Amino acid sequence: MNIKKILRLVCVLALGLTLALSTSAKAQPQHQVTPIASSADVEISSTNVKYIKDLNLLVFEQQVKGTIGETMPTSVGQLDGAPVLGYVFPTTLSPEDVGFNKTEGVVALAVTTHPDFDDTPLWDENNDGNFKNDGRIFHTHWVVLAPNDQVAGGLAVKEFRKEDASVVLPPTNPGMPMYMDSPGFEVVANSNSLKVLIPLGRVNGKTDFQFDAVTAYMEVNTSDKNRPMLGVYKVYSVSSGDLSLPYSVAQQ
């Protein structure tokens, strides 16, 4: 994906977010949800991505004003309507850089927690021998985000038809008809800091991308064909303020 397309997509996403956050926006989504209440735990104070040359490793980090893990989703006991809390890094990486086919949208690294389901079938995040009970533990996804006016946050994970033979997903994907992967990167949550450790080879060797940081409430939908399967219903904090992806990778 060339730089002009990336910038255009970033502008579209920023516009969608601006409209979603504006109380004067005319169009209001029909479906209402009750997001997790805002708190200092989801208020971003800083963000950075560092490339550690000696280890050939990228470290994505968000710092918040509160404590990582103090604010968590409450189980609803089913997949439909299941709450998802995300600490998200939208980037200018291309979908091909993280194992998807070429498609329009913005690639984001999402660190999520959701107690009602497990979408990392290859990973046992709590090391208890059960690979199907780890949804509450912070874990990582690559997703492709696209504007969506059916949800209050203005964004959703891009979906596709199951019969579409042109779609390519990494072999670590969770088997859902969305541009989503479960890459199994290490997440380190400590006090007010959340870090993700990514070997450089897992992003096609790229260190020259731009990024931003967002915290958001998402929700799963399996019953309403007019809404996305995984949409953003509330944006708590945007590091840049306008989703402009202004930050660069620091070399260390």
Order of alpha helices (4+ residues) and beta strands (2+ residues): alpha-beta-beta-beta-beta-beta-beta-beta-beta-beta-beta-beta-beta-beta-beta
